[in-house]
């Protein structure tokens, strides 16, 4: 069964029509977004495994259906992993709340004083200095900016280290909050993106993601060649992948 709607997205030349279909395959609901792209993309979103497909406008619904059916085994596997993934409780940014930096647990101490905001790690405590009356949202923004800065200071050395080993060059790199991926790579532009949440995980996990995305500069897909390259560059990559997937991920408000 299909339900259809359409939307108009602005472009530099004209308005582009995007078709949005809801496809039902037995007990599986699939959102299909057809737009001006060349390839089909399948994604399974946390926390409960919502399935979305981005497909070229030229692809018929029957062709999309056949494609999704061919991927049912993979979809079910991903949904099971997501539903079993431990998630952090919502953060309130109050005293004695647990926060993590490079895989180490710190207990938060909120220090209210009339001075610019600052964050200091002292033994097993994370001291967050803020002005009196600072909102939870502002505390969150301060901490997220601090995590991003930590990542910015760490990533360049990792990229430089692996560029020479792998024989590739990263044109540009970005850090941003990502809900569904630890990183991404644009094969054609040479750019990589990293999830700012990686600043909370062990440094070895960050390095694994950097190598993973840089390997995509040599092989854009997750085929046998990609796996062979990962085995060559980082023989223990599966261990780091499993450790990263085992660790709790942040609480999100998943308002698709």
N, C-alpha and C positions, 0 to 999 in steps of 0.2 A: 504494500500500500504506500502511496506517495502523497504527501501534502506539499504544495508548492506556494512560494511567495517570491517577490522580487524586490530588489533595492537598487538605488542609483548612487554610484560612487563617483565623485568628481575626479577627473584626470586633467592633464595639462591641455589636451586637445578637445575632448568631448566627454559626454557622460557615458559611463560604462555600466551596463546592466549586469547585476550579479543575481543569479538564480539561487534560491535557498530551498532545498528539498528535504523533507523528512521521510526517511525510508525505514520500513519495519521489516526485519528478517526474523521471523519467529519471535523470540523474546528480546531481540536486540534492536534498539532504536539508533539510527544513524542519521546524523545531520550532514547533508551534502551541500557544499557551497560551490557553485559553478561560476568561474570567472576567467578572465583573460590570462591564463597561465599555460605552460606547455606540458607539464607533467602532473600526474595525480599524486596527492600527498594524503597519507592516512595517519591520524593521531588519536591516541587514547589518553584522556585527560583525568587527572586526579580530581577529587578523592575517590569517586565511585566508578571510574572507567567510562565516562561519556565518550562516544566515538564520533569523530568528525572526519569528513573527507573533503579535501579541496580538489576539484577536478576541472579540466578545461571545458569551456562552454560547448565545444564540439562533441564532447563525450555524452552518449545517450544514457538515460537512466538504467536501461538494461545492461549496458557495459559496465556502469558503476556497480550495479548489483553483483555482477559476475566477479568483478574485482574484489569487492568486500567479502563475498563468499569464499574466495580463494585465500583470504587472510584471516578467516574465522579462528583458526587455531592460534595464530599469533595474537589476535585481539583478546581471546579468552585468557591467554597466558598473561598478557599485560594487565588485564583487569584484575586478575587474582593477585598479582604482585602489588598493585596499587591499593587494593582493599586490605592487604595485610601490612602495608607500610605503616610503621609507627609515626604518629604526628605529635608535635609539641602542643601543649595546651596554649590557649591564647595568652599573649604576654600583656601584663598590666604595668610593667616597669615600676615595680615596688620593691622595697627592701627584701633581701633574701630570696629573690627570684633567680632561677638558674639561667645563665647565658653562657655561650660557648665561643671560644676564640682558638682557632687552629686545633680544634678537637679537645681542648681542655675546658673543664667546667669551672665557672666563676659564679660566686654569689653576688648579686647586685646590691650596691649600697648607694642610695640616692642622697646626695649632699646638696641641700638647698642653700644657696648664697648669692648675693648680689654681684655676680661676676659672669663673664662670658662662659658658655657651656664648655665642658671638657670631660674627657674620659681617661681614667688612669687604671691600669692593672697593678694590683698590689697583693702579692702572695696569691691567695685564692679568691680575692675580691675584685670586682669591677666597680670602681667608684665613678658614678655619673653625677657630675656637678651641674646643676641647673638653677635658674632663678626661681624664687618662691612662686608657687602657683602655676608652674609649667604644666601644660596639659599632657595627657598620655600620648596623644598624637605627635606632639612636639618632641617628647622624649624618644619616641620611636624614630622620628626623622633624624634626630641627632645621632642615635646609635647606628642607623642604617648608613648615614654618611660616613661615619667612622669606620664601619666595616668596608665600605667601598674604598676608602683611602688606604686601608691596610692591604687590600687586594692590589691596588694600583702600585704600591711600593714593592710588592712581592713578585708580581707577574713578569715585569720586564726581564729580570735576571733568568727566569725559567725559559722564557721565549728565546733569549740569546743563547742559553745553554743548548737547547734542542735544535735551534736552527742549524748550527754547525754540524751536529750529529746526524740530522735527518736530511740535510741538503735542501731545505725549503726556506722561504722567507715570508714572514707574516707582514703584510702591508700595514694593517692597522688592527688594533684590538680595542674592545669595548667591555665595560663592566655594567651590568644592569640586572635589576631584579627580574627573575624569570620564574614563572609558575610551573612549567612542565619540562624544562630541560636544565641540565647542568652547564651546557655550552652549545654553541653552534658555529658553523663554518660556512663561509661563502667561497666555494671553490674558484669561481670566476674572478672575484675581486681580491682574494687573498686575505680577507678579513676574518677575524674570529671574535666571538662574543662569549663572555663568561658570566655565570650567575654569581651575584654578590654574596649569596648564601655560602659559597665555597670558603669564605673567610672564617666560617664557623667550624669547618671540617678539618681533619688532619691535613697537614701540608702535603703529604704524599698523595692524598686524594686530589688536591688541586693540581699537582704535577701530572697525575694520570689524565685528568680532563684536558689540560694543556696539550699533552702529547696526543691524545685522542683527536682533538680538533685539528692539530697541525698535521696529523696523518691524513686527514681529509683533504689537505692541499695536494696530496699525492694520489689519493683514491677517494672520490666523493661518496661512494656508497659503502655499505657494510658487507661487502662481499668477501670471498675467500682471500683475495689479494690484500684487502684492508686488514683482515685478521692476521695474515702472515706478516705484514709490516708491523703491526702492534707487537706480535711475538718477538720480532727482531729488535725493535727499539726498547720495549719494556716487557721482558718476559713474565713479570709478576702482575701484569695489568689486570688480569681477572680477579686477583686477590683485592686490589685497590677498588675495582668496580664493585665487588660484593660488599666490601666494607662501607663504601659510600652509600650503597642502596640499603644497607642494614641500619644505618644511623637514622634517628628521627629527623623528619623534615618539618619546616615551619608550618604553623597553623595558617591557613588561608581562608579568606571569605570567597568561596568559589561561585561568584555571581556571573557565570559564563556570559 
